[in-house]
Amino acid sequence: MPGSGSGLSVRRCLTFTTGLVECLCFAGAVFGWASLVFVLKEEGYFSSLCVNGTAVNGTHVLDCTEQDEQFSLIFTIASFMNNFLTLPNGFLFDRFGTTVTRLYGIFLYTIGTVMVAFSTSVLAILLFPALSLLAVGGILFLMTNMQVGNLFGSHRSTIITLYNGAFDSSSALFLVIKVRNIYTQKNQQDILMLSRAPMITTTSLFLLQLLHERGIALRSSFLFLSACSVIHLLRTFFLLPRKLIPYPLPDNYTYGITCGKSDNRIGEVAGNRDAQKVEEVPLNKDASAKQEKSFRDCLLSRFFMWHLLWLSVMQLRHYLFIGTLNPMLQRLTAGESSLVSQYTNAFAITQLCGVLCAPWNGLIMDRHKGKPRAEGESEQEVDLRATVLSLFLTALQCLLFSICASTPYLPLQYLTFVLQVLNRSFLYGGNAAFISVAFPSCHFGKLYGLVMALSAVFSLLQYPCFALVKVLDGDPLYVNIGLTLLSLLAFIHPLSVYLHCRSVSSQRVKNKAMTQSS
């Protein structure tokens, strides 16, 4: 044996812990853009786009609208790359495995941090490729970390949702920005817009902003982030496998490099051999079909179609809520800035709870682990049945959240904020967990990337919705009602999975009865 049982347990715990830190502090750093923008403005980036203007009262002011638009364009391009390149990144991950994918991601991430470090107000154009590289490198960190859940079979979905929840807690940047007393109405709108990104962290950029306030140069901070790539490399070789972590996990599965020998060549080969035996001798025909299912079969399955609709509808609802939150609060408070600030504070605080809410969904999906299965029942069938409650609760949360958001009663918005962060945490963690359960692990990267890319295309509907709100004099009530009715489509997915599980169970009982009678 390449390693003892206790040694493997310690290594797996280290893999989990360091993966969580990587997600919190590095993988989604690009979405801390709102914090970084104020630092860049102080450094004079794109300051030449500011022009002298005249206010309503006749006083001279500095109009930096074009500068703000330039910063917004940088973020828009980076977030676009983050969404749409998830698909080719998924193919890369499934085809070449963990080591190659992470080396590629580390390379992109390091080049991005170095470009930001050596950018100046004169070379501000470097921010365009730099932020895109950070976004693409970060999503590769996330993708390679989610498979860590396979190391902890009984807590698999809990870990997947925890990692996604960590990304989802990025909206804490609102409070950091407000502490700096830069809190205009326009800034509120820009900040709220940034929180639309589904899987994001900003911990590292929070720290950069705070360090900058204490006299630490922007270049020094980003060179430090570049140096941290050494840690990512060490983790890649010592705490992660060369290929993919299989599920179910073979008994003798080991990974990483130990004592000068690569367990990838010893233990992982043995583990993969055991995994092949599992595939060759499946528990039943359903398990065999799951292993043999091609990517095309997965893509055309009703599970994938309904899951895509489930994610897209609810994601659109969240995007519209964030985009119309500030004007909604302005209407409900009659423009009283102190009340708007109070409710925006409440919204920001609830976003901090995303990382705490997400694991609840995983616990719901893992609740059956360790319990005896019915005779002839496969583990995949049990896992799939456990997702029904998770999918239903996520859709129900979205419906309740949408109803509260559509109700023009100001105190009710506190409940809306709670439901919104709870639902968003369930949504993105549950998305990754369902794909890992319903489809073969060899297609996880491709399917995850495809569903995120297609849901991003669907979310473009937010822009005609915003235009419709403007036509309605800024009142989003009727648009909210329409989206509430649209969110009812999300209930089709859990119903479809439930009917499938009931059909499989009935067929199993029928086959058992026929076997006994013969």
Secondary structure, DSSP 4 states (H G I P E B T S, - for coil): --S-HHHHHHHHHHHHHHHHHHIIIIITGGGGHHHHHHHHHHTTTTGGG-EEEE-TTS-EEEE-HHHHHHHHHHHHHHHHHHHHTHHHHHHHHHHHHHHHHHHHHHHHHHHHHHHHHT--STTGGGHHHHHHHHHHHHHHHHHHHHGGGGGSGGGHHHHHHHHHHHHTTGGGHHHHHHHTT---HHHHHHHHHHTT-SS---HHHHHHHHHHHTT--HHHHHHHHHHTHHHHHHHHHHSS-SS---SSPPTT---SEETTEETTTTHHHHHHHHHHHHHHS-SSHHHHHHHH--HHHHHHSHHHHHHHHHHHHHHHHHHHHHHHHHHHHHHHTTT-HHHHHHHHHHHHHHHTTHHHHHHHHHHHHTTTTTSPPPTT--HHHHHHHHHHHHHHHHHHHHHHHHHHHHS--GGGHHHHHHHHHHHHHHHHHHHHHHHHHHS-GGGHHHHHHHHHHHHHHHGGGHHHHHHHHHHTTT--HHHHHHHHHHHGGGGHHHHHHHHHHHHHHHHHHHHHHHHHH-
